[in-house]
Each structure stands twice: as structure tokens, then as C-alpha cells.
Amino acid sequence: MDIVLIPKKRKLTKKHKIIVSITGASGSIYAKVLLDKLSKLSEQIEHVGIVMSDNAKDVWKTELGNEDYKNYPQFTFYDKNNFYAPFASGSAKYETMIICPCSMGTMARIATGISNDLTTRAADVILKERRKLILMIRDTPYSLIHINNMQTVTQAGGIICPASPSFYSNPKTFDDLAATVVDRVLDLAGLDIKSYRWAE
């Protein structure tokens, strides 16, 4: 009797729908490295929606000396006050929101439920739908108000991921250093990335 080999069906991996918000906190290099890395993960991503505040654009130009945030045509940019953006509603099923970098003012508004722009509305939606909200905070030191807001966001289901670079991978450039944090965020978002792994 002939043996017929039936090829295994490849498991279909659900693609990610991700919101990226860039606020006016210092640390535009983190946002740049994040967008660069997301642009190389198209096979894992269905859509990336980006919200960028006016202050974020000014800080980017000041810190990086360019307006390269305009050079990502594969992503969709939404006005900071556009409440008609799909992720202003839970029905759009965006699974992850990354705020990079996240200003303390933005975190405070999220912690207190003030949805006065698209970033805070989207964060409110992500939390109420029990999805993944990642705040890459950069300010230091922290006041007790900051710490209490971090506690509130964490208790609501958010993840606080401070922009604290690691050095054990021996980063050689500013981008490499920023990537030590961004790679951690992408891991938290559930994306499959090649990154330095301790003891591997």
C-alpha cells in the first residue's frame, strides 16, 4: 500500500494592529528607532497608526536635526485631535498601543481618564478593552505624583517600560543604545524580533 504524505498546514499567524503615539517628551531617538524597526516587520503587522503631537515634532527636529518622521509612508498618521481615527473605538480591534516617548503629562491624563485628544482616547480604549498599553516614560527623577500615576496605570492593566538603556550588549551607536529599550518594547508587544538575548 502506498503511503501518502499530507503536508502540514502552516499555522496562520494573526497580524498585529498597533498604535504608536509620539509625545513631546525628550527622547525622539526612541521613536525613530521604533518606527525603523516596525517598518521592517511588515509580515507581522496589519496596520500601524501613528499620532504625533506638535511638541513631538518640535522635539524631533531639535534632537535629531531633521523631519524624518515624514518618511514612513507605510504607516498612517492621524491628527492628534482626530476622534474619527479607527482606534478611537474598541471595535477597530487594535491590540497594542505604544507611547514612545511618553511624557508625564500624557501619563497623568491617562491615569485620570482624561481623554482630551486622540492619544489619551486611544489609551483609554486600550485599557477598557483589556488590551496592551505600553508607556515608555523617559523623565527622571520621579515625583510621588509620577509614581502614583505609574501605579494607577499598572493597576489598570498598562505596562510602564522606562527608557532605561542596557549596556551588556555593548551598543556602539546612539541607535544601538536606544534599541536596547525599543527591542524590549517590541518583545512586550508580542512581535518576533531578532535581538540580543542574555546568555544566548
C-alpha positions as CSV (number, residue, x, y, z in Angstrom):
1,M,0.0,0.0,0.0
2,D,1.3,3.4,-1.0
3,I,1.9,5.9,1.8
4,V,0.6,9.3,1.1
5,L,2.3,12.2,2.9
6,I,0.0,15.0,3.6
7,P,1.8,18.3,4.0
8,K,1.3,20.0,7.3
9,K,-0.8,23.1,7.1
10,R,1.1,26.2,8.1
11,K,-0.3,27.9,11.1
12,L,-1.7,31.3,10.1
13,T,-0.3,33.9,12.5
14,K,-2.6,36.8,13.2
15,K,-1.1,40.1,12.2
16,H,-0.8,42.9,14.7
17,K,-2.6,46.2,14.6
18,I,-0.6,48.7,16.5
19,I,-1.0,52.3,17.6
20,V,2.2,54.4,18.2
21,S,1.9,57.7,19.9
22,I,4.8,60.1,20.0
23,T,4.6,62.8,22.6
24,G,6.7,65.9,23.3
25,A,8.9,64.2,25.9
26,S,12.7,64.2,25.2
27,G,13.9,61.0,23.6
28,S,12.9,61.3,19.9
29,I,15.6,58.8,19.1
30,Y,13.5,56.1,20.7
31,A,10.6,56.9,18.5
32,K,12.8,56.9,15.4
33,V,14.3,53.5,16.2
34,L,10.8,52.1,17.0
35,L,9.4,53.3,13.6
36,D,12.5,52.0,11.8
37,K,12.1,48.5,13.4
38,L,8.3,48.4,12.8
39,S,8.9,49.2,9.1
40,K,10.9,46.0,8.8
41,L,8.3,43.8,10.4
42,S,5.6,44.2,7.7
43,E,5.0,40.4,7.6
44,Q,3.8,40.5,11.2
45,I,1.9,43.8,11.0
46,E,-1.5,44.5,9.5
47,H,-1.5,48.2,10.3
48,V,0.4,50.9,12.2
49,G,-1.5,54.1,13.1
50,I,0.7,57.0,14.4
51,V,-0.3,60.0,16.4
52,M,2.3,62.7,16.9
53,S,1.8,65.9,19.0
54,D,3.0,69.3,17.8
55,N,5.6,69.3,20.6
56,A,6.8,65.9,19.5
57,K,7.6,67.2,16.0
58,D,9.5,70.2,17.5
59,V,11.5,67.9,19.9
60,W,12.3,65.5,17.0
61,K,13.6,68.5,14.9
62,T,15.6,69.8,17.9
63,E,17.1,66.4,19.0
64,L,17.6,64.7,15.6
65,G,18.0,67.7,13.4
66,N,15.6,66.6,10.7
67,E,11.9,65.9,9.9
68,D,12.4,62.2,9.0
69,Y,9.1,61.3,10.8
70,K,7.6,62.3,7.4
71,N,9.5,59.4,5.7
72,Y,7.3,56.5,6.8
73,P,4.6,56.2,4.0
74,Q,3.8,52.6,5.0
75,F,2.2,54.0,8.2
76,T,-0.9,56.1,8.6
77,F,-0.5,59.3,10.5
78,Y,-3.6,60.7,12.3
79,D,-4.1,64.3,13.6
80,K,-3.8,64.5,17.4
81,N,-7.5,65.6,17.6
82,N,-9.0,63.2,15.1
83,F,-11.5,61.2,17.1
84,Y,-12.7,59.6,13.8
85,A,-9.4,57.5,13.7
86,P,-10.4,53.8,13.8
87,F,-8.6,53.2,17.1
88,A,-10.7,55.8,18.9
89,S,-13.1,52.9,19.2
90,G,-12.6,49.5,20.6
91,S,-14.5,48.0,17.7
92,A,-11.4,48.5,15.5
93,K,-9.6,45.9,17.5
94,Y,-6.1,47.4,17.7
95,E,-4.3,45.1,20.2
96,T,-1.4,47.2,21.2
97,M,-0.6,50.8,21.9
98,I,2.9,52.1,22.4
99,I,3.5,55.6,23.7
100,C,7.2,56.4,22.8
101,P,8.4,58.5,24.5
102,C,5.6,59.1,27.0
103,S,5.5,62.5,28.7
104,M,4.5,62.6,32.4
105,G,1.6,64.9,31.4
106,T,0.3,62.3,29.0
107,M,0.6,59.6,31.6
108,A,-1.2,61.7,34.1
109,R,-4.1,62.3,31.8
110,I,-4.3,58.5,31.0
111,A,-4.2,57.7,34.7
112,T,-7.1,60.0,35.5
113,G,-9.2,59.1,32.5
114,I,-9.0,62.4,30.7
115,S,-9.5,61.7,27.0
116,N,-8.9,65.1,25.6
117,D,-7.0,64.1,22.4
118,L,-6.5,61.0,20.2
119,T,-3.6,59.7,22.3
120,T,-5.4,59.7,25.6
121,R,-8.7,58.5,24.0
122,A,-6.9,55.6,22.3
123,A,-5.1,54.7,25.6
124,D,-8.5,54.8,27.4
125,V,-9.9,52.4,24.8
126,I,-7.0,50.0,25.0
127,L,-7.3,49.8,28.8
128,K,-11.1,49.4,28.8
129,E,-10.8,46.6,26.2
130,R,-8.2,44.9,28.3
131,R,-5.6,45.1,25.6
132,K,-1.9,46.1,25.8
133,L,-0.8,49.6,26.6
134,I,3.0,50.3,26.9
135,L,4.2,53.6,28.2
136,M,7.9,54.3,27.5
137,I,8.5,57.1,30.1
138,R,11.8,59.0,30.0
139,D,11.6,61.8,32.6
140,T,13.8,61.5,35.7
141,P,13.8,61.7,38.6
142,Y,10.2,60.8,39.5
143,S,8.0,62.7,41.9
144,L,5.5,61.0,44.1
145,I,2.8,62.1,41.6
146,H,4.6,60.3,38.8
147,I,5.0,57.2,40.9
148,N,1.3,57.2,41.9
149,N,0.3,57.7,38.2
150,M,2.5,54.7,37.2
151,Q,0.8,52.6,39.9
152,T,-2.6,53.6,38.7
153,V,-1.8,52.8,35.0
154,T,-0.2,49.5,36.1
155,Q,-3.3,48.5,38.1
156,A,-5.5,49.4,35.2
157,G,-3.5,46.9,33.0
158,G,-0.9,49.1,31.4
159,I,2.8,48.4,31.3
160,I,5.4,51.0,32.4
161,C,8.6,50.5,30.4
162,P,11.1,53.3,31.3
163,A,13.5,54.3,28.6
164,S,16.5,52.9,30.6
165,P,19.0,51.5,28.2
166,S,21.1,48.4,29.0
167,F,24.7,48.0,28.2
168,Y,25.5,44.3,28.3
169,S,25.1,44.0,24.5
170,N,27.9,46.6,24.1
171,P,25.9,49.1,22.0
172,K,28.2,51.1,19.6
173,T,25.9,53.9,18.5
174,F,23.1,56.0,19.9
175,D,20.7,54.0,17.8
176,D,22.0,50.7,19.2
177,L,21.6,52.1,22.7
178,A,18.0,53.2,22.0
179,A,17.3,49.8,20.5
180,T,18.1,48.1,23.9
181,V,14.9,49.7,25.1
182,V,12.9,49.5,21.9
183,D,13.6,45.8,21.5
184,R,12.2,45.3,24.9
185,V,9.0,47.1,24.0
186,L,8.6,45.1,20.8
187,D,9.0,41.9,22.9
188,L,6.3,43.2,25.2
189,A,4.1,43.9,22.2
190,G,4.4,40.3,21.1
191,L,6.4,40.8,17.9
192,D,9.0,38.3,16.9
193,I,12.3,40.2,16.6
194,K,16.0,39.4,16.4
195,S,17.6,40.9,19.4
196,Y,20.4,40.4,21.9
197,R,19.4,37.8,24.4
198,W,21.2,37.4,27.7
199,A,23.4,34.3,27.8
200,E,22.4,33.1,24.3
